[in-house]
């Protein structure tokens, strides 16, 4: 009787140790540290021609986004860390563009708000004068006034299919 008890105990121990080994080594194939890849964002700045027009930091908003009907505004987006310092976004060689900036929620009958896609060299018309208002390889949004009124949008900084940061609603006034 004592022999069969030791035999069943041995089988349970082997199963338990195998599970523990698989559990502790299961993530060894990952080629990156999950914590280091996520942005620790506490706010952002919207700039036009190098001048800050809107800031949102720790829930406090300053400035405003205003555009005329049938006009467009290109705003560079700079995310801020807990010290209100800009977080540098560096694209790694071969990086997929599934991550990045997402705009949502704007009423398209008042304003079109979309992510500005940048050319790889930062030049729209090929004459090497770098037409964009935002930094080369930077993030930007394009706001176009459609009709008088106001609407809101949110910015989300996406990573691996989820948002590392989502802003409070940003009001756009179209005059």
Buried (B, 14 or more C-beta within 10 A) or exposed (E): EEEEEEEEEEEEEEEEEEEEEEEEEEEEEEEEEEEEEBBEBBBBBBBBEEEBBBBBBEEEBEBEBBBEBEEEBBBBBBBBBEEEEEBEBEEEEEEEEEBBBBBEEBBEEBBBBBBBEBEEEBBEEEEEEEEBBBBEEBBBBBBBBBEEBBBBBBBBBBBEEEBBBEBEBBBBBBE
